[in-house]
Amino acid sequence: MGAALRLLNGLAMSQTTFLAAIQKITAGGLALEELLVTAGGLTADEGRQLYQVWISFNKEHPLLFIAYFNCSTLLQILGDEAGGEEQLKAALALKPDFTPACINLGSAYERRGQAKEAVEEWRDGLDKMSAITPDAINYKITLLKQISRVLADNQALAAAETTLTQCLELAPEARDVAEQFVAARLSQCKWPMTPEGGKFTRRGLLSRLHPLSVCAYTDDPMFQLAASDRYVRNMVPIEDRTTRYDRRAAPIETNRRLRIGYVSSDLRHHAVGYLMVNFFEEHDRKDFEVFAYYTGIKADDPIQARIKASVDHWRDIRSITDDEAAAQIAEDGIDILVDVNGHTRDARLGVFARRPAPVQVNWLGYPGTMGSSFHHYVVADEWTIPDYAESWYSERVLRLPCYQPNDRKRIIDDKPVTRAEFGLPDDAFVFCCFNASHKFTRFTFDRWMDIMRGTENSVLWLLDYSPETNQRLREQAEARGVAGSRLVFAPKLPNARHLARYPLADLFLDSVPYGAHTTASDALWMGVPVLTWSGRCFASRVCGSLLRSAGLPDLVCDTPDEFVSRAISLSGAGRGELEIIKARVLANRETSTLFDVAKLSRHLEDLYRQVRDEYISGEMLQPRLTNLDAYFEIGVALDHETREMGAVSDYDEFYGAQLARRHYHHPMEPDGRLWSGEEKPEAPTRKARPKAA
């Protein structure tokens, strides 16, 4: 009752202020400064009306453009996008170089799907900037960021890189700009990915890499952990981690269903959505109450519809703040909150930082460690994170028989496919890799070209990335003694048709350090064998896990050289063996662990019960983040593009020597990882690395 009365009193006071301001405007007595203050204390609709009345009475005011700009913001808040655009155009008509209006108008065009018009508006804003002031520089950086982001989203990566280069010259310390710059080069297969240039350096760029880019950049698990830790501390500083919704000590009741919340931007037509949809359909709803918190783009596709129908509660938290999302999760009484994004696009790291659930888990969306103090567990399997690798992760490791779910209800286009339809020679051996181009390093491409040189009459079938990237890869092939024409590019198709063409390939070649995940499952489901080399990091070991779970451990190689020689053998003298393997792939589809989604669901539910019991008994461990600054400095100092860390045999000793050097100058406590506390560190005792077979 008290809250309701306070609300009514507030509304009454707001209305009184509004009417008094209207009277002042009509009498010609409300100055712009007073208008700004008064409108700020009103509701959005009252403020919008106040600005519109003031504008109608002050057509000759020299700062009228400010009123138009503020009115546009309120109209957009109220959902009147068209009205907001008109106000922005009016502001720019009065002051063409008013950059904030230019930025917002471009954003309005982007929201309407007019990417070309958005970029043109922002470029026009850049052209009209003249005075060199701190504000002007900040506005220019913002415009360049906006332009590059939209260009990258629309696959104009070369233009995006050029724009980001200009931005780096102005702001070489900007983390988000460096992240986007390297990501653009990764996707274009531009090697080196972290070049020296202008005001930015390789080490400077490497120190600002996004954790997801680190996964594609190097197979160095300690650097990945340290980079994730650094990213978390930058993105959610301690001062921003409100404790209002912190439920670390909240009880987990045992007399009701266990409440599981899944937070993801990808519960839709997306690789993760395709992997998870059948899992949600198999999830035990008798013992578990399932909540889905959606953070992605607006979507209404068959995958999302299936997921919505399979959960108890669907919460769309796209447009609310981290505080509001945390409040919703806390109010729902979630016991275990699962982060299905990790460090990927549209993730809500700030929500997890507020600890709205007693237990928080990292699973599936991000192939690595979160490096945070608020993710307690990571879900893996015995291959993706072997026993000896647990110290490379901040979370405690939970293991499934195979960590990746799959959809047994994939829709496959039944229209026949032919090699001629896709430009593939009928009599050639077809290697393929349908991984995204950002996963291709120079080392991976070198191995592929070694294989191509060692096989007669073969082609490499890749996705069609862009004309520039395709040509760059052909030129790289030519430089390695392979005709560029032997690279064939597959146009992008709807998923059902894309799956149908997989069997045109003979052998799928994996990439390292970021290997095939969904693409490997798709290949195996369609009967195409996959060959991989398992490195050190999670992302480089997923494909090996999938193959082992599909009953094909003999396709998991232990070294890069074995990967090359095995591929050459299977495409030549070993073609008979390959045919036997293809038969096994199809035969195992119905019985293998990889495609047994019901088995995965039951095992994951058992892990949830285990986690609950550990929490109740006080046995849940807190993440360890000791000495990660030192590991980060070591990783940044390395040139990962001239030395493939996944192939380094003395990895522990290498890091141990670097840590000892730092300890000599700045003593460090033992961390239970690679630093024992001695100036000559003792390598931790670990179980031997298991063989592939």
QUISUL-V561889 format. One record per residue. N is the residue number from 0. RES is the residue in one letter. SS is DSSP state (2 for helix, 1 for strand, 0 for the rest). Layout:
N,RES,SS  N,RES,SS
This chain:
0,M,0  1,G,2  2,A,2  3,A,2  4,L,2  5,R,2  6,L,2  7,L,2  8,N,2  9,G,2  10,L,2  11,A,2  12,M,2  13,S,2  14,Q,2  15,T,2  16,T,2  17,F,2  18,L,2  19,A,2  20,A,2  21,I,2  22,Q,2  23,K,2  24,I,2  25,T,2  26,A,0  27,G,0  28,G,0  29,L,0  30,A,0  31,L,2  32,E,2  33,E,2  34,L,2  35,L,2  36,V,2  37,T,2  38,A,2  39,G,2  40,G,0  41,L,0  42,T,0  43,A,2  44,D,2  45,E,2  46,G,2  47,R,2  48,Q,2  49,L,2  50,Y,2  51,Q,2  52,V,2  53,W,2  54,I,2  55,S,2  56,F,2  57,N,0  58,K,0  59,E,0  60,H,0  61,P,0  62,L,0  63,L,2  64,F,2  65,I,2  66,A,2  67,Y,2  68,F,2  69,N,2  70,C,2  71,S,2  72,T,2  73,L,2  74,L,2  75,Q,2  76,I,2  77,L,0  78,G,0  79,D,0  80,E,2  81,A,2  82,G,2  83,G,2  84,E,2  85,E,2  86,Q,2  87,L,2  88,K,2  89,A,2  90,A,2  91,L,2  92,A,2  93,L,2  94,K,0  95,P,0  96,D,0  97,F,0  98,T,2  99,P,2  100,A,2  101,C,2  102,I,2  103,N,2  104,L,2  105,G,2  106,S,2  107,A,2  108,Y,2  109,E,2  110,R,2  111,R,0  112,G,0  113,Q,0  114,A,2  115,K,2  116,E,2  117,A,2  118,V,2  119,E,2  120,E,2  121,W,2  122,R,2  123,D,2  124,G,2  125,L,2  126,D,2  127,K,0  128,M,0  129,S,0  130,A,0  131,I,0  132,T,0  133,P,2  134,D,2  135,A,2  136,I,2  137,N,2  138,Y,2  139,K,2  140,I,2  141,T,2  142,L,2  143,L,2  144,K,2  145,Q,2  146,I,2  147,S,2  148,R,2  149,V,2  150,L,2  151,A,2  152,D,2  153,N,0  154,Q,0  155,A,0  156,L,2  157,A,2  158,A,2  159,A,2  160,E,2  161,T,2  162,T,2  163,L,2  164,T,2  165,Q,2  166,C,2  167,L,2  168,E,2  169,L,2  170,A,0  171,P,0  172,E,0  173,A,0  174,R,2  175,D,2  176,V,2  177,A,2  178,E,2  179,Q,2  180,F,2  181,V,2  182,A,2  183,A,2  184,R,2  185,L,2  186,S,2  187,Q,0  188,C,0  189,K,0  190,W,0  191,P,0  192,M,0  193,T,0  194,P,0  195,E,0  196,G,1  197,G,0  198,K,0  199,F,1  200,T,0  201,R,2  202,R,2  203,G,2  204,L,2  205,L,2  206,S,0  207,R,0  208,L,0  209,H,0  210,P,2  211,L,2  212,S,2  213,V,2  214,C,2  215,A,2  216,Y,2  217,T,0  218,D,0  219,D,0  220,P,2  221,M,2  222,F,2  223,Q,2  224,L,2  225,A,2  226,A,2  227,S,2  228,D,2  229,R,2  230,Y,2  231,V,2  232,R,2  233,N,2  234,M,2  235,V,0  236,P,0  237,I,2  238,E,2  239,D,2  240,R,0  241,T,0  242,T,0  243,R,0  244,Y,0  245,D,0  246,R,0  247,R,0  248,A,0  249,A,0  250,P,0  251,I,0  252,E,0  253,T,0  254,N,0  255,R,0  256,R,0  257,L,1  258,R,1  259,I,1  260,G,1  261,Y,1  262,V,1  263,S,1  264,S,0  265,D,0  266,L,0  267,R,0  268,H,0  269,H,0  270,A,2  271,V,2  272,G,2  273,Y,2  274,L,2  275,M,2  276,V,2  277,N,2  278,F,2  279,F,2  280,E,2  281,E,2  282,H,0  283,D,0  284,R,0  285,K,0  286,D,0  287,F,1  288,E,1  289,V,1  290,F,1  291,A,1  292,Y,1  293,Y,1  294,T,0  295,G,0  296,I,0  297,K,0  298,A,0  299,D,0  300,D,0  301,P,2  302,I,2  303,Q,2  304,A,2  305,R,2  306,I,2  307,K,2  308,A,2  309,S,2  310,V,0  311,D,0  312,H,1  313,W,1  314,R,1  315,D,1  316,I,0  317,R,0  318,S,0  319,I,0  320,T,0  321,D,2  322,D,2  323,E,2  324,A,2  325,A,2  326,A,2  327,Q,2  328,I,2  329,A,2  330,E,2  331,D,2  332,G,0  333,I,0  334,D,0  335,I,1  336,L,1  337,V,1  338,D,1  339,V,0  340,N,0  341,G,0  342,H,0  343,T,0  344,R,0  345,D,0  346,A,0  347,R,0  348,L,2  349,G,2  350,V,2  351,F,2  352,A,2  353,R,0  354,R,0  355,P,0  356,A,0  357,P,0  358,V,1  359,Q,1  360,V,1  361,N,1  362,W,0  363,L,0  364,G,0  365,Y,0  366,P,0  367,G,0  368,T,0  369,M,0  370,G,0  371,S,0  372,S,0  373,F,0  374,H,0  375,H,0  376,Y,1  377,V,1  378,V,1  379,A,1  380,D,1  381,E,0  382,W,0  383,T,0  384,I,0  385,P,0  386,D,2  387,Y,2  388,A,2  389,E,2  390,S,2  391,W,2  392,Y,0  393,S,0  394,E,0  395,R,1  396,V,1  397,L,1  398,R,1  399,L,1  400,P,0  401,C,0  402,Y,0  403,Q,0  404,P,0  405,N,0  406,D,0  407,R,0  408,K,0  409,R,0  410,I,0  411,I,0  412,D,0  413,D,0  414,K,0  415,P,0  416,V,0  417,T,0  418,R,0  419,A,2  420,E,2  421,F,2  422,G,0  423,L,0  424,P,0  425,D,0  426,D,0  427,A,0  428,F,1  429,V,1  430,F,1  431,C,1  432,C,1  433,F,0  434,N,0  435,A,0  436,S,2  437,H,2  438,K,2  439,F,0  440,T,0  441,R,2  442,F,2  443,T,2  444,F,2  445,D,2  446,R,2  447,W,2  448,M,2  449,D,2  450,I,2  451,M,2  452,R,2  453,G,0  454,T,0  455,E,0  456,N,0  457,S,1  458,V,1  459,L,1  460,W,1  461,L,1  462,L,1  463,D,0  464,Y,0  465,S,0  466,P,2  467,E,2  468,T,2  469,N,2  470,Q,2  471,R,2  472,L,2  473,R,2  474,E,2  475,Q,2  476,A,2  477,E,2  478,A,2  479,R,0  480,G,0  481,V,0  482,A,0  483,G,2  484,S,2  485,R,2  486,L,1  487,V,1  488,F,1  489,A,1  490,P,0  491,K,0  492,L,0  493,P,0  494,N,2  495,A,2  496,R,2  497,H,2  498,L,2  499,A,2  500,R,2  501,Y,2  502,P,2  503,L,2  504,A,0  505,D,0  506,L,1  507,F,1  508,L,1  509,D,0  510,S,0  511,V,0  512,P,0  513,Y,0  514,G,0  515,A,0  516,H,0  517,T,2  518,T,2  519,A,2  520,S,2  521,D,2  522,A,2  523,L,2  524,W,2  525,M,0  526,G,0  527,V,0  528,P,1  529,V,1  530,L,1  531,T,1  532,W,1  533,S,0  534,G,0  535,R,0  536,C,0  537,F,2  538,A,2  539,S,2  540,R,2  541,V,2  542,C,2  543,G,2  544,S,2  545,L,2  546,L,2  547,R,2  548,S,2  549,A,0  550,G,0  551,L,0  552,P,2  553,D,2  554,L,2  555,V,1  556,C,1  557,D,0  558,T,0  559,P,2  560,D,2  561,E,2  562,F,2  563,V,2  564,S,2  565,R,2  566,A,2  567,I,2  568,S,2  569,L,2  570,S,2  571,G,0  572,A,0  573,G,0  574,R,2  575,G,2  576,E,2  577,L,2  578,E,2  579,I,2  580,I,2  581,K,2  582,A,2  583,R,2  584,V,2  585,L,2  586,A,2  587,N,2  588,R,0  589,E,0  590,T,0  591,S,0  592,T,2  593,L,2  594,F,2  595,D,0  596,V,2  597,A,2  598,K,2  599,L,2  600,S,2  601,R,2  602,H,2  603,L,2  604,E,2  605,D,2  606,L,2  607,Y,2  608,R,2  609,Q,2  610,V,2  611,R,2  612,D,2  613,E,2  614,Y,2  615,I,2  616,S,2  617,G,0  618,E,0  619,M,0  620,L,0  621,Q,0  622,P,0  623,R,0  624,L,0  625,T,0  626,N,0  627,L,2  628,D,2  629,A,2  630,Y,2  631,F,2  632,E,2  633,I,2  634,G,2  635,V,2  636,A,2  637,L,0  638,D,0  639,H,0  640,E,0  641,T,0  642,R,0  643,E,0  644,M,2  645,G,2  646,A,2  647,V,0  648,S,0  649,D,0  650,Y,2  651,D,2  652,E,2  653,F,2  654,Y,2  655,G,2  656,A,2  657,Q,2  658,L,2  659,A,2  660,R,2  661,R,2  662,H,2  663,Y,2  664,H,2  665,H,0  666,P,0  667,M,0  668,E,0  669,P,0  670,D,0  671,G,0  672,R,0  673,L,0  674,W,0  675,S,0  676,G,0  677,E,0  678,E,0  679,K,0  680,P,0  681,E,0  682,A,0  683,P,0  684,T,0  685,R,0  686,K,0  687,A,0  688,R,0  689,P,0  690,K,0  691,A,0  692,A,0
